[in-house]
């Protein structure tokens, strides 16, 4: 379908997303992406989306909520329906007209055919490999194929370009000169898109469904139990420097949000992210948050602002804590220096397959960033700056994908070896692999936790074999 120029940015005409195809039907022998689309599949209604949008394009403001824009859009949909009636065409049912109005709104203000997925709380990820290869992942662990979201790859690229200009604090280019884009979208989703360096334009949409998460809500979700939650809450309140580790989509950012919920509302927080994902600045719980978002270079290679740049700048805004959404590059070093020079209680996330692997990851990131320090010096800095590493994992339990804390380490400066010493406070237990108290925190750590209201007796009760037997001494392993 030809693109229709709205008042500001052109939006291509595309189909609406159908309900996911997840059960065999009469055409089960065909590939799922070739099955008959479900939902608003009437081609006449699909073609009406750009037509109705063109009718009222000049009347719609650049930014409008559904409450403001939908009455005008519904009137336009009814006018279009009456025009069809005069032409002898059957009038759509009321439900179809409402779906049509919603489609027009999504096309103008939302993610077009992907907007319905963001409204579904069960959707976690949407992956698009070209206009006609769409995969949707649900919180149940189910991954299904869906109908095409664009008429062509060119239309898909135009859609991505439009969404990239809407997201974030600054417009982000998406073209042959800038073929990679990452941007936070309205509604708590992150979009990653690629062109030119892949055979076809590709898009991955990840939605964050737990923006208001707290430690009690993580208990309900099964991510932590009451003892682990109490320990982590005390670690935050006692201003421990914490690194959350885990694999891709393991729940690191969600856990970081929950940890941040334990920070007192009076504290000033600086958040630094490549793309906004934490959204602490949008939550009433924390009224004093300054949120930084990195900026990519333009097509001429100028204008970039990295997380490394932002950390040094953020320190001049008088934060009491610094939270980095995800450490990926050389920003790990200024992050560690901030932790070790007055910003106690700072936190970040880091990709790692195990908590002990975090030390190697930090070392690699530091060396990759051109840090002129010996390995032992980096390990000493880590041991002095970091207090706690929390590792999260995910697995499929047969019904849904579950995410949980599996291990917690206390970190100390190197002792007999070059690597930081660790005290394995919580270890994976049994086939489920959930964190269970194993060893006592070091005396300085224990004093900090008790001052924050944590009762050490909770650790005695966490494992049946420790109940009444006293806590195990610290296991300060050099790993």
N, C-alpha and C positions, 0 to 999 in steps of 0.2 A: 504494500500500500504506500502511496506517495507521502512524504513528510508534509506536515501542516505547520506553518509558522505561527506559534503563539506570539504574544507581545514581545518577549525577550529572547529566549533561547529556543531554536527549532527542536521539536520533539517528533521522532519518527512514529509512524502508525504501526502498532504491533498487536498481536493477539493477546488475550487475557490468559492467565495461568489456569489450567484445569485442576480438578482434584487429582491427586497422585494416582497413577495406575499401579495398584499393588496386588490385585487378585486376577487370576486367569479368567478370560472370557471366551467368547466364540472365536476371537482372533488371537488366542494365546500363542499360536504358532508363529506369529509375526513378532518382530522386535518390539519391545515395549514403546519405544519412541515413535513407532509407526502406527500404533493403535489409534482408534478414533478418539479425538480429544473429548474430554468431558467438560462440564460446566457451561460457560457462555460460549458455545461453539457455533452458534448461528452466524454464518458469514455476513448476513445482512446487518446484524447487530454489531459485529466487529467492525464492519466498514463504517458504521454510524459514529464510532468514537471520534475519529478526526473531523467528521462532518459537524457534529455537535460542538466540538471544541472550537472549530473555526467560526461558528455562529456567535460565540460569546467571548472570543479571545480578547477583544478590546475592552470588555467589561470586567474581566477577572484581574484582580490585583496580582502583583508579583508573588506576594506571600499571603496566604489566607488559610485559616483552619476550616475544617469541614463544616462547622456551624455557620460560618460566614459564606462559604462558596457553594455549598450543596443546594440551598434553595434556588439559586440562580441556575445551577446546572440541571436540577430537576425540571424547572420550568422550560429550559431549552430542550430537554429530552421529551417532555410532553408536546412541545411545539413540533419537534421532529416527527413524533408519532402521529399527530394530527395531519401533518403534511403527507405522511405515508397513506393515511386513510383516504385523503382526497385523491390520491393517485391510484386508489384501488388496491393497495397493499394491506395485508392483514396487520392489525394493530398488535404490538407486543403486549404480553400480559404484564400486570402491575409488577410482579417480581422481576421480570426481565428488564422493565424500565428502571427499577431501582438499581439492578446490577449494572445497567448501562450507565447510569449517572455516576455510580461509584467508579466505573472504568474511566470515565472522562476525568473525574477528579484525580485518580491515580496517575493518569497520563500527564496532567498539567502540573501536579504538585508532588507526586510521589515517585515510586520506582516503576510506574507503568505496570507491566504484567508480573513483576516480582513483588508488588506491594501486598498482594494477598498472602504470600508466604510469610511476610513480616507480621501480618495480623494473626497468624496461626501460632499459638504459644508452643506447639509441639515441634515446630521446624527449628533446626539448629543451623544447618548449612545448605546453601544452594550453590552448585557448581555447574557452570555453563562452558562447554567446549565447542564454541561455534553456535550459530543461531538455533540449530535444531538438535542439539545434544544437551539436555538439561537433566541434572540429577539432584534430587532433594533428599537430605538426611534428616531423620526425625529423632527426637529424644528417646524413642523406643529402640534405637539402633537400626531401624529399617531404612534402607536406601533404595529409592525408587526412581524410575525414569518419568519425566513429565514432558508435556508437549512443547514444541518450539516457542520461543519468546520473541522472536523477531522474524521478519520476512526474509532477511538476508544478513550476511555477515557485515555488510556495510551499514545496515540499519542498526545492528547490534553495537557496532563501534560508535555510531552517533548517539545511541542511548547512553553508553558508558561515558562518553564525552560530556553529555548533558549532566549526568549524575555527578561526575567529578567536579564540575563547576558549582554544583549546589552544595556539596559536602565540605566540611572543614571550615576553617576561618578564612582561607584564601582559596581562590579557584586553582585547580590543579590541571595541568595540560595532559591530554591523552592523544598522542599522534605518533606518526612514524618517527619523529624526532625525540619524543618522550613516550616510549612504548610501555612503560611500567608505571602504574599508579596505585597508590594506597590511600584511602580516604575514609574518614568516619562519616556515616550518614545519619540523618535525623531518625530518631526512633531506636537508637542503640544498636546499630549494625555497622560492620566494617566491610568495605568493598576492596578487593584486590583484583586488578584487571591487567591484561597483557595483550599486546598486539605486535605485529611485525616480527618479533623474535619467536613467535609460535605460528604454526601453519594457519591458524584461524584465531580471531579474537576470543579470548577466554576471560571468564569472570568467576570469582568466588565470593559469595556473600555469606558472612558469618554474623549471626544475630546474638546479642547478649540478652538472655532472658531473665537475668537475676541482677537488675540494677539497684534494687533496694535491699540487697542481701545483708544479713547480720549474722553473728555467730549463732544465736538461737535458731535462725532459719536454716543454717547449715546443719544443725543437729537434726532438724526435721527432715532435711533432704538426705541425711545419712552420710554426709561428707565427713563429719567428726562426731565423736560421742561427747558426753558432758565433761569428762575429765580432760580430754584433749582440748576441747573448746575453752575450758577454764584456764588451762595452761597457756594457750595462745593469747587469750584475752589479757592475762597477767603479763605476758611478755611484751605486749603492745603498751599496756599502761605503765610498765616499768621502763619504757623507752629502750627496749632492746632493738638493735639493728637486725632486720630480718630479710632473708632472701627466700622467695618461694620458687621452687624448682619443679619441673615436670615436663612431659612431652607436649606435642602439639595438641591443642584442644583438650588438655587434661583438666582444666578448671583453675589455672593459675590466677587469671585476672579476677575471677569470681571470689576466690579465697582472699586475694589482696583487698578487694572491696570490703569483705566481711571483717578483715583485720582492721581496716581503716575505720570501720564503724565503732571500734572500741576507743578511738582517739577522742579526747574530751573536746566538746564543741568550741571551747575558748581558744584552742590552739590554732595557730596559723600554719597552713599546709600549702606546699607548692607541689603540684603534680606535673610531671614531664612525660610526654608520650609522643611517639611517632604519629599516631592517629588516636584521637580521643576514644578511649574505651572505659576508663574508670568512671567518668562523669561525676566525680565528687563535687564539682563546682555547680552541678545542677540539683544537688540534694540539700534539703533543708537541714539535715543533720549537721552539716559543716558550713557555717555561714562565712568563714574566713578562709577561702581557698583561692589561690591564684593558679590558673591552669595554663600550662604552656604546651603548644603543639609544634613539633618540628616542621620545617618547610623545605620542600624539595627544590632543587635548582630548576630554573625555567629551561626552555628549549635551547637557549644560548649558553647554558651551564652556569648562570649567575643567580644570585639571590638565595642560595640555600642557607638554612639555619639548622644545625644538627643538635642532637641531644647533648653532645659534648659542649657546644656553645651555650646551650640553655642552662645547664647545671651551674656553670660559672656565673651566668647572669642572674639566675634565680636566687643565689645566695645573697645578692644585694637587695632583695625584696624582703629581707628579714623573716624568712620562714623558720618555724620551729621544727618542722619535719619536712623531709623531701621524699616524695614517692615517685619512682620511675616505673611506668607501666611495664616496660620490657626492655632489658638491657641486651643489645644486639652487637654493639661495636665498641669503639674505644671509650665510650662514655662510662664504662665500668670503672675506670681509674678515678676521674673526678667524683664519681658516686662514692667510691670507697673513701676518698679523701674527705668528702663532706661528712660521711658517717663517723670518721675518726677525728673530726675537728669542730665539734659543737652541735652538729645536727643529729644527736642521739634520737633513736626512735624512727629512723628512716627505713624505707622498705623498697623492694623492687622484685621483679620476676626475672627468671633466667631459664632458658631451655637447657635441660639436662636429663639424662635417662636415670640418674640416681643422685642422691644428695652429695655423695662423695665425689661424683664426677664434676660437681660445680667448681671445684678448685682448678681442675684442668681447663674447664671452659673459661674461667676468669683469666687464667694464664694465657690461653690462646688469644682471647679477645685483646688483652693488654699488649701482647707481642705483635698481633696483627695491626694494632693501632699505632705501632712505631714507638712504643714506650721503651725508653732507654734505661731499663732497670734489669738487674739480674733476677733469675727465677726466684731465688731465696728472698729477695727484697719484696717481690710481689706477694709471695706467700706470707711474709711477715705482715705486710699491709692488710691482707685478707684476715689473718688471725687477730689483728688488733681492731679491725673495723667491724667485722661481722660477729654477731652474737648467736644467731639461730638460723638454721636452714630447715625449711619445711618442704617436704616432697609430697606431691599429689600425683595420683594415678587415676586411670579410667579403665573400666572393663565392662563387658556386656554380660549381664546376669541371666540372660534368657528371656527377659521381658523388656528391659530398658538399659540404657547406658548409665552406669553409676560412676561417680567421681568421689574420691575419698583421700584423706591424708594417710599416707602409709609409713612415714618415717619422719622423725624430728631429731636434728643434731644440734648440740651445743658446740660452738666453734671457739677455739682458743689459739693463742700464738704458738708457732712451732716449738717443739721441745727437743727430743732426741734426733728428729729428722728435719728435713727442709720443709715438709708439708705442714699445714696447720694441724694442731691436735684437735680431736673431736671426741665428744662424749655422746654416745648414742642413747639419747634419753628415751625415745619411743621407737620401737622396732616393729616390722610387719609380723602379724600373728596369724598362723594357720593358713589354709587355702585362700581365705578372703583377702589376706594381706593388709588388713587395717592396722593402724598404729596402736600399739599397746605399750604402756609404761614399762621400761626395762631397767633404767639406771637413774641414780640420783643426780640432780644438777650439782655442779661445783658449788662450794660454799658461797663465793661471791654471787653467782647466779641465783642460788636458792634464797639468799638474803634479799635480793632485788624482787624476786617473785613474791616472797612473803610480805614485803612492804607494800606490794600492789594488791594484797588481799588473797593470794593463792595459799591454800592449805596443803602442805606436803603430804598429809595423810591421804589425800585423794590418790596419790600415786600408789600407796600401799594397797588400796582397794581396787586398783584398776585391773590387776591380774589375780586370779584365784590362788595361784601358787605363791604369791607374795603377801596375800592378806594375812596379817598377824605375824608375819615372819620378819618384818622390818624391810626397809628399802635396801636394794642392792647398791654397793658402792659404785662410784662413777667408773665407767669403762672408757678411759681416755685413750682411744686407739689412734695410732698414727697411720692414717689411710690416705 
